[in-house]
Amino acid sequence: AQVQAKRLADAFRAPLKRGLALVQAAKEAIDSRTDALLKLQTARARCEQKRQKLESVVGGGGGVSGAAGAPPPVAAPAPPPTLGSTWMSSLSSITKGAFGGAAQPSVEELQKESEAAAAAKDAAQERYDALKDRMTTELPRLHRELENELNAAFACAAECFKDLADAQAAAWESVVPGCSKVEPTPPPPLPEKNGEGANGVKGLWTQYMGGAA
């Protein structure tokens, strides 16, 4: 019996480990596809943002054209603070004069940023499509392989259980000759639905098991 039990454990443990490994591989593939989809959506949004910014500058005539080579406009210097002004207003006017004339990106710079965003979007799209196509073919194959592994494991377990039951029956037959020829005791009947409920179950337990509930 111990040999049969060990055989059952050894035969059933390996397919279960294999099945768990297949499930883990499927989970990793799904996580990779989810990550690729998230990055693709982010790249699309960034590409659209850069495109709209470029179109707004080109269409509205804003920004500085690199071809013309015109220098960025210089803001007028801040007027000196008046005697009646507070130090906060003076600081505000000086800050505006120092940082208000920052150069805007040129059309060429915006064009490069838009092209870089489009290239990143295309790369993210290719990665997502590759993962999607791979999962379309690999996941069904993985499911079939997992099904075969588990079916084989349960079939082997059923055979091992049968051998174990036969070995135990032979052992009991050697101890009590003729015990295998005795008809099995029928199971106690189930209580009817319209019976006495808990009291009916208690009575059957006492009747067939010979003890108090």
Secondary structure, DSSP 8 states (H G I E B T S, - for coil): -HHHHHHHHHHHHHHHHHHHHHHHHHHHHHHHHHHHHHHHHHHHHHHHHHHHHHHHHHHHT-SB-TTTT-------------TTS-HHHHHHHHHHHHHTT----BHHHHHHHHHHHHHHHHHHHHHHHHHHHHHHHHHHHHHHHHHHHHHHHHHHHHHHHHHHHHHHHHHHHHHSTTGGGS----------TTS-THHHHHHHHHHHH-S--
